[in-house]
């Protein structure tokens, strides 16, 4: 996919959870516009695959671990000399009800969905202040609403909105802008696995039917492609959003505008 111009030529972008899904699509988008891209995550193989494909670098690190995150930032600064954009995209875990979530699962849910963004932002802020850069936090529609049996995930994604706003409030005067995006269903490997499990549990054939069912009441009637979310991340992490900070952009095909009680009328054909 080509993009007109080189609007991010020479800028340095670090993306957590950059080896698959939305993170990989964001990396591709920035690289296509001339940015230097570092993809960060805990699994080396997918990171190197993305980095090799876009001409970026792979940084194997745990975004929720202070020492590991600090070393990752140092690697990027040593390689490129600056950091302009942090995309806090890492997440996952927390797929159970409260009664079915033990202490270890709770800790892991908050670690992967919240601490990864908090720690990475903290360790990146000195460089971002110097560059007057941006942070883009990838939350979720689960950051605004609650789905069934996703207690840890929902709490973590809600908390990311608070993190976005407090970072924007505290560091705006220092030139750092912080915004969030809340995607709905996106066809990523993680969502594919959920659809496969949905299909097995409900007894139907294939993940496509799963996506069809979970988007049946969404106005656009489909899940997003990762590249569609990457376009929004790229906008928030660029000069084109120069007067936006503390904002939360929802990209869910219109799911959040649907009045749930009136769905019965749609289903009845009225």
Buried (B, 14 or more C-beta within 10 A) or exposed (E): EEBEEEBBEEBBBBBBBBBBBBBBBBBBBBBBBBBBBBBBBBEEEBBBBBBEEBEBBBBBBBBBBEEBBBBBBEBBBEEBEBBBBBBBBBBBBBBBEEEEBEEEBBBBBBBBBBBBBBBBBBBBBEBBEBBEBBBBBBBBBBBBBEEEBBBBBBBBBBBBBEBBBEBBEEBEEEEBBBBBBBBBBBBBEBBBEBBEEBBEEEEBEEBEBBBBBBBEBBEEEEBBBBBBBBBBBBBBBBEEBEEBBBBBBBBBBBBBEEEEEEEEEEEEEE
